Amino acid sequence: MSAPCFRTLATVLLVVASLAPASAQPPGVQVPRVATAPELNTFRSPEPLPRPGLVSDFRQREPRDGRPATLGTTAYLSYDQERLYAVFVCIDDPAKVRARLSRREAAQADDSVSLYLDTFHDRRRAYVFTSNPLGVQSESIKTEGQDDDDSFDTLWYSEASLTPFGYVVKMAIPFRSLRFSGEPTQTWGIALSRTIQRLNEESFWPLVSKRAQGFVLQFADARGLERIAPGANLQVTPYGVFADARTGAGGDVVFDSTRRLGIDAKVGLGSAFVLDATVNPDFSEVESDTPQVTVNERFEVLFPERRTFFVENAGYFATPVPTFFSRRILDPGGGARLTGKAGSWLAAGLAMNDRETPDTDAATALVGTVRREFGRAGHIGVLATLRDAAGVGTANRVVSADGRWTIGDRWAVAGQLARSGSTRPGARGSGTAMFAAIERDARHLDISAQYTDLSPGFDADLGFIRRVDMRQVEHALSYQWRPDGGPLVKYGPTFDGYRIWSHAGALTDWRARPRFEMEFVGQTSVLVDHARSFESVGGLDFDKQRSTMEVEVERARWAIAAGYEIGTDVNRRPAAERRPHLVDRRAAEIELSLKPGRYVALSETYLRTHLYQRGAVDGSRTVLANDILRSKLNIHVSRALSIRAIVDYERVAPNPVFSAVTRRQPMSLDILGAFELNPGTAVYVGYVDRLEPERTDVALPWNPAVRSVGRQAFVKVSWLFRY
């Protein structure tokens, strides 16, 4: 990318940022220093205690922005030399409180309280610590202009208990689990929230309103934090995986034993930077990916990153056009990552050797980014990636500049420019990418418009780019009415669509989709939409249409989410001597969750996609049938100890007259016992078995002849040492 392009983008960002008026900040709270940590038993009374650091007057964000919270919540803040404390006293009928034991970060359907900490007081990002009424933890990082980073893990402590008047929760956040400046006196941004699921209610202190652009921007000030430091925060986590496996069937059985040892290390550099290093990193999965339909899809399906080393601080490397997607590093052997913030500057770097790539045996992956923050939640940054397989003369480089800034209280704009360069044996290539967006986020009216331009030669080996040679205009407009009373919480229409052209000017895709959504008290929602679209496949043009209805109901002991879709699609993998052609499509998805008590949860997920020759829906005219079924059982003995079993089944049944898709019926059994003391200390004992039928013309669950084609028993142990 040329230097003038970067200078132009930076100039536009700074000029627009200067137009943003300053907004009044909410009142703050003086956080008292205490000699001893607060005890949970002290707060087993619904009456507020005359203690410093008390906050109340929680206000709704949802469903009725700005109104007082339906049920009372009082919180008490304090700190000592090593930890920040927050105690929540929540008024409610204990019989109606939604809470169950589950694994960490798996209690999203429960009532909860959260503590938000903007430790650098830059009003751009915040740590989020959440606990349900039984003390089950989750944590994340919230960054303005990005999706929440739910992959963030750190060590902190929670206690919780149901009471005759509701429940109480105590959080203790070690300062060494946070990053912040080295000033002797600290002022942080802070917010506290409470979620009451059955009322569809999320309330905050201070009010974090939907009427204003920005989330962290609206935090209050937490003052009075003196003589605290994050410390060196040296962490070492060795791990070991011990597994015995058998693959194949019949006379082709292969036995394999794995004894894999590795280590992850983390050290704080100063007050704001963290260096992570790994040798033979722990990338073994303890749970398979969530089921998705992958048959007859036009483009690659995204499976999110779940590996421990890469998920932490992933937001540092996020850009609107994702030029870095860590799952492209297939088999990392070792490397390091540096992340941190100094003043208004953020910097991050990642270096990793990849022992397996699509086109060579090994490669080096390098990623670096620098970002400068300004104005109200504005930033401009540069990110560069390199994948280099020097042994075969293959390299790919991408340089990207992006920015985001707010205009007034409701508008935000963002942009990105990128250029790639690739060297392959006997060939070189380059390409560009551009992105621009404007959005309005408010209580009633939301508007967004985006423009994306990817040239034919744009190539990002370490990114997630589904397609190139495209110019796309995308827009969405929605309006929501929010009645003051009655069963309806909010309802309204959304209109969205896009048009895509090639760089030669040919129209390749378009879609227009009106939707209408209603949300009711009691966590019930209904959505209906109808989409008309066009796509060009292999030089053939197709006009498609699709109608959808979705219903979701969440209750204390059960939940159901169901959707049905009817319309047309393209048979993209036709049988030999046939061309892609338009077919009728029926699709259904249903997920049923049963929670009979606080210790047991059962979920059933079923996805069905059926393609038919047009004008006929009988079995003889079937083009392709795809069924996916997942059964999942969780039993929790305590917050730390659990047993989980998953049965996955998929049936892909093509009609060879019309489809070239391969028939298959895989099934798997996945059993895991877990003892998870904290994010770094855990013991897993598991068994996985992959099954296939002897006959493919009989559905596997009723097939009397099945065979195991791969089974594994494993023990995985990791232990966090923190200094």
N, C-alpha and C positions, 0 to 999 in steps of 0.2 A: 504494500500500500504506500502511496506517495506521501511525503511529508506534508504537502499542502492540504491533503484530505484530513490528516490528523489535526492540523492547525485550525482548519475550518470548523471541525466538530467541536473542538475545545472552545473556540470563540463563541459559537452558538450556545453551548451549554452555559457559559459564564454570563452571557447577556440575558438569557431567559431566566437564569437563577436570580439575577439582580432585580427582576420584576416581582418576585415573591414577597409580599408584605409580611412583616413580623406579626406573630399572633401571641396573645396573652397566655402565660403559662399558669397552670393551676397552683393552688397553694401547696406548700410542702409539709414535711413532717420532720421533727427533730428526733433522731434515733438515739435512745439512751444507751450508755455503756453500763454493763452489769458485771458484778463480781462473780456471780454464779449463773449457770444456765437455767432458764425457766423450766419448771416441772409441769408436765401435762396435767397432773391432778389438781394443780392450783386453779385451773380454768374450767372446772366441771360445774359451772354455774351459769345460768343464762343471763344474769345481771352483769353489766359492764363493771370492770374493776378499775378503781382509781389509780391507774398506772401510767407513767409516761410512755410515749410511743404508741398510744392507742389511736386507731383510725376506724371510722365507721362511715355512715352515709354512703353506702354502695349504691350506684345508679345503673340502671339497665342500659346495655348496648343493644341487646336483643331480648324480647321482641319490640319493646316500646322505648325507643332511644331517649334517655334523659330522665325517665320516670324513676322514682325510688324503687329499690329492689323489693320484691314481694315478701321475702322473708328476711329477718334480721341477720346481719353478719357483723361481727366485731373482730378486729385483728390487732395484735400487739407485736410491735417490732422492738428488737434490742440486739446488742452485740457484745462480744467480749474480745479478747486478744486473738482468738482463732476462728470464730464463727459468727455468722449473722443468723438471728433467730426470727421466725415469724410463727405466731400462734393464731389460728383461726377458730373462732367460736361461732358455730353455725346453728341457727334456730330452725327446727323442722320437726315434723312428726317422724320419729325413728322408724315406724312401720312403713313409711313411704320413701325413705332414703334408699337410693339405688347404689349398692356397693357389693362387690364380691371380690374374693381373692383371685388373682390372676398373675401371670408373669409380668415383669416390668414392661411398661409401655403398651399394655394390652387392656387397659381399662377405660377406653375412650367412651364407652356407653354408660359409664357410671357418673354419679354426681362427683364434683371435684372442686378443689380450690387451687389457685395458682399464684405464684410470686414471680413478678417480672423485674429484672434488674438490668438497667442500662449503666454498666459500671464505668464506662468511659465518658458518660454524660454527653455523648455526641448526638443523641436523639435519632440514631439510625439503626441500632441493633440492640437486642436484649437477650439475656439468658431467661429461660422460662422453666420454672420448677413447679410440678403439678403432683398432687396427691389425691387419691380418692378417700372416702371416709374410713377405709381400713388401712391406710398407709401405703397402698401400692403406688409406686413412683413412676413418673415419666419426666423427661426433660427435653428441651429443644432450644433452638436459637431462632429468634424472629428478626428478620432483616427487612427494612423498608424496600419494597419493590421486588421482593423474592418470595417464593414459597417458603413456609416454615421448614427449618432443617430439623426434622424429627430424629435424625440419626445421631445427634449429639449425645454423648454419654459422659458422665462424670460421677464422682463419688460424693454423695450427700446423704443426710439421714432424715428419716421421718418417723413419727409416732402418730397414731390416730386411734380414736375409740368412739363408738356409738354411745350416746347418753340419753337419758329420759327426755331431753329437750331437743335432740338433734345429734350433732357430733362435733368433735374437736380434733384439730390436726396441728401438730407441731412440726415445723421444718427447721433443720439446722444445716446451714450451707457453709462448709469450710472455705475460708478465704483462699486457701491454696487450690481450690477447685475453680477459681475465677481468675480472670486477667483484668487488671486495672492499672491506672497510672501510679507513679511512685510519690505523689504529693503527700505531705504529712497530714493534711486535712482533706478529706474526700467529700464530694457531693455527687451522688448518683441519681439517675432517673429511676423511679420506682412506680409500680402499679400492682394492685392486688385484685384478683377476680374470684368469682364463685359461679359455678354452673349448676343449675337445677334442671335435670334432664326432662322430667315429666312436665315442666312448665315451659319448655323451650327457652329458658331464661339464662342469659349470661350477664352478670352485673360486675361493675368495676368501681374501685376507688383508686384514683380519681376517675371521673367520668371519661371514658375513651369512646368518643362518639362516632357514629357512622356519618354524621353530618360534615365531618372535617376530613380532609385528605391527610393521610398519615396515621400511624398507630403509635409508635414510640414517641413521636413528636408531642403527644398529649400527656406524657407521664408527669407526675409530680416530682419534686426534689426531695431526696432523702439526705438530710444534713446531719452533721455532728460525728461523722466517722473519722476518728483520729487514731494515729499510730497503729495502722494496720498495714499488712504487706502480704502479697500472695506467696512469698517464700520461694525457695528454689523449685519446689514441686517436682522432685525427682521421682519418677515412677518406673518400675521395671516389672514386666509381666511375662514370665516364661510360660510356655505351654507345651503340651505333648499330646499327640494323637496316636493311639494304638489300635490298629484295625486289622481284621482278617476278612478277606473277601473271596468270593467265588463267582466267576463269570462264565457264561456259555452254558450249553446244555448238551445232553447226549455224550458223544465221545469227544467233544471239543471243550471240555471243562478246564479252566485255568484257575489255579489257586494263587493268592497273593497276600502277603503280610506287609503291613506298613507300620513303621516306627518313625514318626516324624516329630522332631523337636524344633522349636523356634523361640524367638524372644522379641518382644516389643519394648521400647524404652521411650520415655518422655522426660524432658527437662525444660524448666523455665529459664529463659535467657533474659535477665533483667525483670522488669515488672510486666512487660506486655508481649513478649515473643515466646513462642514455644517451639522446640525442636523435637520432632518424633523420628525415631530411627527403628528399623526392623531388619532382622535377619531371618530368612525363611519364614515369612510372616504367616500369621494364623488366618487362613482364608477358607477353612473348612466350614461348610454350611451345616447348620443343625436343623434347618427347615427348608423345604423346597419352595420354589416360587409360587405365588398365587396363580391359580389357573387362568389362562387367557386363550381365546380362540386364535390359532395361528394358521389354520388351513384356509386356502383360497384368499389370503390377504394380499393386497396390492403392494404394500410396503412393509419394511421390517417392523416387528412388534417390540415395544420398549419393555424390558424387564428391569426394574430399578436396581441400583447398586445396594448390596446388603453386606458386603465384606467389611470387617471391622476397621481395618486400617484406612480405607478410602472414605468411609461415610463421615468420619469426623472432620469438621471444618470444610465440608464440601462447598459451602456457600461462598467461600473465597474465590472459587474457580468458576462460579456460575455466570453465564452470559445469556442474553436473549436468544441468540443463535448458538446452540450448545457446541462450541468448538472443543470442549473437553468433556468426555464421558468416561469415567474411570473404568467402567466394565470392559472397555476396549483393551485394557491391560489384562491379558488372559491368564498368565501364569507367572506372577511376580516372584522373584527370588529374593530380593532385598532392596532397600532404598531408604530414603529419608524425606521428610516434609518439614518445612519451616513456615509458620504462620504467625502474624502478629500485627500490632498497630502502634504507631508512634505519632502522637499529635493527630493531625488530620490525614496522615498517610497510613495506608494499609499495604502490606506486602505478604506474598506467599510464594512458595516454591516447592516443587515435587520432583524427585528423581527416582526412577525405578527401572530395574532391568526386567524385561519380559522374556521368559524362557519359551514362550509359544506365541507366534503371530500367524495371521492368515497366510502370509506369503514367504515366511522364512523361519528358521529355527529359533532365533533370538533377536532382540532389539533393545535399544535404550529409549525410555520414555522420559521426556523432560517437560515440565510445565512451570511457568512463572507468571506472576501478575503483580502489578503495582496500581494502587488506586488512590486518588486524591479526593477528599470530601470537602464540600463547601456549601454555603447557604443552608436552607432548610431541607435536609435529607437529600441534597444533591451530591453527585459524584461523577468523576470521569476516571476511567482506568484503561490500562493496556494489559492484555493477556497474550502470551506466546506459548505455542506447543511445538514439540519436536519429537518425531519417532524416527529413529535412525538405526537401520540395519546395515552397518558399514561393511560387513562381510560379503554382502550381495549387491552393494551399491544402491540400496533403496533408502530414501529419506523423504519425509514429509514435514513441512514447516507451515505454521499458521500464525499470523500476527493479527490481533483484533483490538480495536478501541471501542469502548462503550461508555455510555453515560445515562444518568437519570436525574431528573430534578422536578420539583413541584412548583406549580403556579397557583398562588392563592391557597384557599382552604380545600379545594375539591379536585383540582386538575393536576395531572402529572404527565410528563413526556419522557420518552426514552429513545435512544438511538444506538446503533452499532455499525461499524465498518470493519471488514476483515479481508485479508488477502492470504491465499495459500500458494505454496510452491512445492512441487513434487519432483523427485528424481527417481526414475525407474531404469532398469537396465536397458540402455539404448533409447531412452525417451525422457523428455522433461515437459512439465506442464505447470500452469498457474491458473488462478481464478480468483474471483472476488465475491464477497457477500455484503449485503447491506440490510439493515433493519431500522424501522422508525415506527413509533407508536405514540398515541395520545389517549388518555383515559380520564374519565370523570367517575369518581366513586363517592356516592352520597346515599342518603337514607332512602330516597325514592327512585331517583333517576340515575342509572349507570350507563355510561357511553364509552366505547372503546373502538379505536381504529388502528390498523397495523398495515405496514407495507414491508414485504420481504422480497429480496432480490438475490438469487444465487445463480452465478454464471455457470455455463456448462463445464468449465474447467475447475470449479471450486472443489477441493478435495481435502477433507479433514480426517486423517486416519485415526486420530484420538478423539474425534467428536461423534455426536449422534446426529447425522444428517440423512434423513430418509430419501431425499431426492434433490437434484440440482437442475439447472436449466429451467428456472422458473421465476416469474414475477407474480407475486400474490398480493392482492388487496383483500383485507379481511375486516369485518366490522361487526359490532354487536351493540344493541340498544335494548335496555330493559327498564320497565317501570313497575314499581311495587306499591300497592296500597297496603296500609297497615291500620286496620280498624282498631278503635279504642277498646272494644269489648267483643264478646261473642266467641264462637269456636275458631274463627279464622284468625291466624296470627298475621299472615301476609299473603298476598296473591297478586298476580299480574303477568303481563306478556313479556316475551323476549323475542327479538328479531335478530337473527345473525345470518351471516353468509360470507362467501368469498368467491373470487374469480382468479384463475391462474392462467398465465400466458407463458409460452416458451419465449426465449430470446429472439426467435425468428418471427414472433408476432402471432403465432398460432394459439388459439384458445384451447387449453387442454383440460380444464376442470372448472366447474362452478357449482355452487350450492346456495339455495335460499331456504331458510328454515324458520318458520314461526313456532313459538312454543308458549305454553301457558302452564303456570305452576301455582299450586295452592299448598300452603303449609298450615296445619291445624294444631291447636293445643293438644298435648299428649303425644308429641313426636310422630305425627302422621303427615305425610305429604303425598300429593298426586301431581304427576306431570304428564302432559300430552303434547305431542309435536307432530308436524308433518314436514318432510323435507323433499324438495325436488332438486335433482342434481344432474350433472353431466360429466362424463369422463371419456378420454380418448385412450384406447388400449391397442397397441400394435397397428396403428393407423386406422382403427375402427372407432366410430363415435357411438356413444350410448347415452340415452336419456333415462335416468332412473328416478324412482320415487320411493319413499319409505315413510310409514306412519308408526308411531311408538306410543305406548302408554306404560308408565311406571308408577308403582305404589310402594311406599315404605311405611311401616308401622313399627314403633319401638315401644315395648312395655317392660315392666320390671323383670318379668320372668321369661319373656319371649320376644322375638323380633322377627319380622319378615320383610323382605324386599323382593319385589317381583316386577318383571318387565316383559312385554310382548311386542314384537315388531313384525310388520307385514309390509311387503313391497317387492322391489326388484333389485337384482344385482348382476354382476358380470361373472360368468364362468371363466376365470383367468387361466386355468390350467386344463384346457380341453383335451380330449383324447386325440390320438394321432390322426392327421388328415382333417381335423376339424379346426375351426377358427374360434377365438373367444366370442361368446354370444350372450345375449341377455337372457336371464332366467328369473323365475319367481323365487322369492326368498321369504322364509318364515324363521323367526328366531325367538327364543324364550330364555329367560334367566330368572332363577329363583334362589334365594338364600334364606334359610330358616335357622334361627338360633334359639336354643332352649337353655334357660338358666334356672334349673329347678331349685338351686340353693346358692349359697355364697361360695361353694367349693367346687361345683361341677358346671361345665358348660359343654353343650353339644351343638355343632353347626353342620348343616347340610347345604351344599352348593351344587346347583345343576345348571349347565349351559347347553342349549341345543340350537344348532343351526342346520337348516334343511334347504337345499336348493332343488328346484324342479324345472323341468322343461316348461316353457310358457304355455299357458292354456290348459295345463293338466296338473293335478295334485295327487294322483294315485301313485302307489309305490313303483309301478313299472316305469314311470317317467321320472323317477328320482335321478338327479345328477350327483348329489353328494349329501350325505348325512354325517353330522359330527356331533357327538354327545360327550360331555365332560361332566364327571361327577366327583365331588370331594366330600368325604365324611371326616369330621374332626372332633375328637373328644379330648377335653382338658379336665384333669382332676388335680386340685390343689390341696395338699396336706397343710401347707403354711405359705407365707409369702415367698419363702425361698425354695420350697420343695414342691415339685409338680411332676405329673406324668401326662404325656400327650401322645395320642395315636392318630394317624392320618391314613386314610385309604383313598387313593386316587385311581380313577378309571376313565379311560378315554376310548371312544369307538369312532374310527374314521372309516366310513363305508361308502366308497365311491361306486358309481355305475360305470364300468369300463367302456361302455358304449359312448359316454359323453365326457368322462373325466379321466385325466392322467394321474390323479392323486393316488398314492399308494395306500392300500387297505392295511389297517393295523388296529390292534386292540390291546394296548399296554395297560397293565394294572400294577399298582405298587402299594406296599404296606410299609409304614414308617412309624416306628415306636421310639419314644425318647423319654428317658427319665432325667430330670434336671434339678441340680441344687445350685442356685444362683444367689450367692451371698451379696455380691455387689457387681457393678459392670465389668470388673476385671477378674473376679474370683468366682469360679464356677466349675462344676463337675457334670459332665454329660455322659450318659450311657445309652447307646442307641442300637437299633436293629432296622435294617432296610432290606426289603426283598422286592425285586422286579419280576413280574409274571407276564407270560404271553400264552395265548391259547394254542393248542395243537391244531385246531381247526379255526379258520378265520371266518367261516360262514355261520358261526353260532356265537351269540353275544357272550362275552367272557364270564360275567357273574353266574351264568347258568351252564357254562361249558364244563362238562365232566373231565375234560382232559386239558390241564394247564401244566406249564413247566416254569420253573424258576430259571431266569436267564442272567441273574445277577443278585447276589445277596452279600450283605456286609454287616458285621457286628463291630462296634467301635466304642472306645472310651476316650473322652477328651477332657483334659484337666488343664486349667489355667489358674494362676494365683497372682494377685496384685500385691506388690511390695511398694510402699509409698514412704518417702523420707522428706 
